[in-house]
Amino acid sequence: MKTKLYFLFIFIGWNWTILGQNNTEFSFNEFLGYVKKYHPLVKQADLKLNEAQANLMLARGAFDPKIEVDYSEKQFQDKNYYSILNSSFKIPTWYGIELKAGFDNAEGIYMNPENTLPNSGITSLGISVPVGQGLFINQRMADIRKAKIAQNLNSAERNLQAIEVLYEASMSYANWKRSYDEVKLYETYLKNALIRYEGVSKLIAQGDKPAIDSVEAGIAVTTRKLNLEDAQLKFTKARLELSNYLWYENNLPLEVKEELQPEKTLAITIKETLQVNELSSFSLDNHPKIKALDAKIDLLTVEKQLKANALLPKMDLSYNYLSEPSTIDQYRMEDYKIGLNFSIPIFLRKERAGLKLAKLKIQDSQLSLQFERKSLENKLKSQQQEIISLQKQQAYNSQLVQDFNQLLTAEDRLFGMGESSLFLINSRENTLVSSQLNAIGLENRYFQAILGLYKTMAQPQ
């Protein structure tokens, strides 16, 4: 069930004076605050950070110490065939070295001679070292490195996803303001048309104007009503679209109340709100897309190191010192168990192909990085020029509005003196309305250009 934003303000105890002199104004900064804090898609983007932390914990789990117990016993016809216990405590370390402590015990009348042990069992303390594959990098080490890199990747992707939501929400706010300004413009000129119609009707009744002038004035009134109705429809749709981005705690959707108005000084405050004034200190190295591509290259580099390591032979050396529990403090060099495992493919075709593919992927990502960096650089320059051009266009159009307004005022004065016609007044007014609508449109394009720059910079705060 949707809750009116008006009641939300009362519920959280805000003082209406903080909204400005007009207590129905809903500022752009407040709107963005709601989107950043409560919008479900922004919250969903934050989950990527939690996902990266969970993956890092998962990778570190490969280095957790491990207790292993293997016990088997066989009893048949009142005979203890065998009872064998193998237990160990293993500690994996960073460079593939594994420390191991164990206790083994075995007894029975049908024991495999290999498993024959002293009655009190035997303890062991040993180490296993890979001297080929896995010494400088192995799957566990690679997983840890990838998980750490993935944190940077997920952070960059989170910013990209968040900036997309903030951009779309801000565009909705700009369109809401445009439709609001158009409604107010048509309301003003409808009032003017009604006043003019009443005045003409009185002049006709007095015999000072021909009756046909009432038709001319009535057409103007009807046209303004039609324009206003269409503008109000657009405003309603824009208001409801804006409501799509307003949420509150516990994923409670909000709806913008009809009485709320957009920020009047948005053209002045929008740059500061979006923090796009600091473009001179902006570095492409901090851009989420660049960071994401850098992270992907780092991930591929770790994969390449793992593939290169696969070219080495597998050679694992192990040494275990053996002793009975009662003589554990008496070291005997003669009591030990050693092992050597060695293997290597003859042609290494699989391993060489894997390394070559890893190198090609890195080259592909590096080319993408170079292209993306140049593309972003040119896009930023283009958007800055667009903003400058739109500011000039707004200044020129503002002068046109003033000039057309003077012409309309002069024509209205002539009409009052009987030296002009209603047709000329309506023509002057239509030209003025068109220039004012163009001013609203240029302002909206100006907002869109700034929002486009904000999206390109991709720095959600």
Order of alpha helices (4+ residues) and beta strands (2+ residues): beta-alpha-beta-alpha-alpha-beta-beta-beta-beta-alpha-alpha-beta-beta-beta-alpha-alpha-beta-beta-alpha-alpha
